[in-house]
């Protein structure tokens, strides 16, 4: 099932299609859509995961780095509930 991800990149609101078959998470999808290379990001994220405990540090790193790359407000688009 395809989903949509909405995000702001360098001040412009954009929406893309997303499937878990193609990407691990929505952050990878938006980076791919904008042509951003994540090799060094993944290396640092892996080092943080190995040296730090807890999800908070990795999540904070991810949010900070994506903001530095120009991304903001990355989220899934919710489908409207069908009317009954």
C-alpha positions in Angstrom: 0.0 0.0 0.0 1.5 3.3 -1.1 1.5 6.2 1.4 2.3 9.8 1.0 4.9 11.9 2.9 4.8 15.6 3.1 7.8 17.8 3.9 9.2 21.2 3.6 12.5 21.5 1.7 14.3 24.9 1.7 11.0 26.6 2.2 8.8 24.7 -0.3 6.1 22.3 0.7 6.3 19.0 -1.2 4.5 15.7 -1.2 5.9 12.3 -2.4 4.8 8.7 -2.7 6.3 6.3 -0.1 6.5 2.5 0.2 8.4 0.4 2.7 9.4 -1.8 -0.2 11.7 1.0 -1.5 12.8 2.9 1.6 13.5 2.0 5.2 11.8 5.2 6.6 10.3 8.5 5.4 13.6 10.3 6.0 15.4 8.2 3.4 12.5 8.8 1.0 12.6 12.6 1.2 16.4 12.6 1.0 16.2 10.4 -2.2 13.6 12.7 -3.7 15.8 15.7 -3.2 19.0 13.9 -4.3 20.7 14.2 -0.9 23.5 11.7 -0.2 23.1 10.1 3.2 26.3 7.9 3.4 28.1 10.1 6.0 24.8 10.5 7.9 24.3 6.7 8.1 27.9 6.2 9.3 27.5 8.8 12.1 24.1 7.4 13.0 25.6 3.9 13.3 28.4 5.2 15.5 25.8 6.9 17.8 23.7 3.7 18.0 26.8 1.7 19.0 28.1 4.1 21.6 24.9 5.5 23.1 21.9 3.9 24.8 18.3 4.9 24.2 16.4 6.2 21.2 16.5 9.9 22.2 20.0 10.6 21.1 19.6 9.0 17.7 16.3 10.7 17.1 17.7 14.1 18.1 20.7 13.6 15.8 18.4 12.7 12.9 16.1 15.7 13.4 19.1 18.1 13.8 20.9 16.8 10.7 17.8 16.8 8.5 17.1 20.4 9.6 20.7 21.3 8.7 20.2 19.8 5.3 17.1 22.0 4.7 14.3 19.6 5.6 11.4 20.5 8.0 8.0 19.1 9.0 8.6 15.6 7.6 5.4 13.5 8.2 3.1 11.0 6.8 -0.1 12.2 5.2 -3.1 10.8 6.9 -5.8 9.3 4.7 -9.3 10.7 5.3 -11.7 8.4 7.0 -14.3 7.1 4.5 -17.8 8.5 5.1 -20.3 6.0 6.5 
